[in-house]
Amino acid sequence: MTTKYTIGVDYGTESGRAVLIDLSNGQELADHVTPYRHGVIDQYLPNTNIKLGHEWALQHPLDYVEVLTTSVPAVMKESGVDADDVIGIGVDFTACTMLPVDEEGQPLCLLAQYKDNPHSWVKLWKHHAAQDKANAINEMAEKRGEAFLPRYGGKISSEWMIAKVWQILDEAEDVYNRTDQFLEATDWIVSQMTGKIVKNSCTAGYKAIWHKREGYPSNEFFKALDPRLEHLTTTKLRGDIVPLGERAGGLLPEMAEKMGLNPGIAVAVGNVDAHAAVPAVGVTTPGKLVMAMGTSICHMLLGEKEQEVEGMCGVVENGIIPGYLGYEAGQSAVGDIFAWFVKHGVPAATFDEAQEKGVNIHALLEEKASQLRPGESGLLALDWWNGNRSILVDTELSGMLLGYTLQTKPEEIYRALLEATAFGTRAIVDAFHGRGVEVHELYACGGLPQKNHLLMQIFADVTNREIKVAASKQTPALGAAMFASVAAGSEVGGYDSIEEAAKKMGRVKDETFKPIPEHVAIYEKLYQEYVTLHDYFGRGANDVMKRLKALKSIQHRPSSLLT
């Protein structure tokens, strides 16, 4: 039988990537990246002098379409695969990345009357300007004893759908009223390929407070938040919500032509980037924590019963793998922290040294930091440069580095930042394990595990668990392609379940990272110090971080508004 293929498209924060996958073994035959033409919009709306507010992060929806019409033809050309042998396409996306659309599915930001209103644009996952709405949702849910709140670790995030929708209603009611539906970007881009809107259970469950058995929270809850929101879920969040691996529809002829594919091939329902990575590393059973590591980390774990775990981003039935409860937690800045330090904290002399040696600056810092013993720097950091997603669920927290001296070197700071992110993951692992959702080994995928061996060894030492690393460099895209193979089905050369696909296509490297006992002992002491600082600054004993942030916000206002 002729080998069949699917394409996975991974939509990240800065770019989208298409990967062509051999369904017989999961091998990547070709990949292509399309940087978003407009990038992350966090200063001014495109082609205007309209300045965005504090903690805003937007994107342009047509950048997503350009990924399909640029990267998909590129992988077809590079691979030389016949379009007749490509049986499906699947996408994964950052989440919650959402946008308002009209009755035709057109983003409001593309309409002349709304293009100058920031609320008509795509709100990226890291748009944190709705924190006051998230706070109000949490307060009301706790006051009313809403059953959904414990399923999300006791707090709803400002990154999620409802907080962002409410911000639009409160700050741009005309945009809210004009909106026919609020969509996850992953569902919107699928609709561009199929001509119809089909919502996936993963993003609805983790990001929009939807439950397979109970649906959304009640109209009474939304009315208590704001009377204008009473019928939100039956109007602007309406629609069928279907499981992962389902066929959303067939590829439209006009899109097929632009993408170099055959019309009618299976388009899988959308998925979350990190969640798609779980079967791509072969994980389809409990006890194995999968870390999708990049600018941030998303932690995914399967369980057999629903448990309340502090700070988890959600537990969703069939949310990752059918037949299991899918748990999610996360750290909202990891690679972003290392990039920040390189950009703003590394002296010119270190850059010169890297240039002389002909190595990347991160590689040089990793080499120098690896020569240090645990605890040798005398530094300890809190990894909250972009707030804390789990376990505190508080975007108002900020980063901290303790222990500077006049002798502190750049590589010592770099190592302390690596260690801080590992301590953040350890807090998450302990929260799950302590509540009976067992974590016996870790799996890592994404850009960081492929590039930074020191980071992975530190994670193994800090968590005292073996870490396996994905063999694929494009794990979410591989997972999206796997779900596309399920959407296509075995009759045309795909698979009938994601478990079958994972057995054939999921892969990890032979090399693993095992804890080093003497390092484990030292990191245990450092971790206890981290916990002390974590609880002191993060649980209300000293809210100095929030007071500083509030003062900063005031000083960012135009001078005419200052009193």
Secondary structure, 3 states (H helix, E strand, C coil): CCCCEEEEEEECCCEEEEEEEECCCCCEEEEEEEECCCCCECCECCCCCCECCCCCCEECHHHHHHHHHHHHHHHHHHHCCCHHHEEEEEEEECCCCEEEECCCCCEHHHCCCCCCCHHHCEECCCCCCCHHHHHHHHHHHHHHCCCCHHHHCCCCCCCCHHHHHHHHHHHCHHHHHHCCEEEEHHHHHHHHHHCCCCEEHHHHHHHCCCECCCECCCHHHHHHHCHHHCCHHHHCCCCCEECCCCEEEECCHHHHHHHCCCCCCEEECCEEHHHHHHHHCCCCCCEEEEEEECCCEEEEEEECCCCCCCCCCEEEECCCCCCCEEEEEEECCCHHHHHHHHHHCCCHHHHHHHHHHCCCHHHHHHHHHHCCCCCCCCCEEECCCCCECCCCCECCCCCEEECCCCCCCHHHHHHHHHHHHHHHHHHHHHHHHHCCCCEEEEEEECHHHHHCHHHHHHHHHHHCCCEEEECCCCHHHHHHHHHHHHHHCHHHCCCCCHHHHHHHHCCEEEEEECCCHHHHHHHHHHHHHHHHHHHHHHCCCCCHHHHHHHHHHHHCCCHHHCC
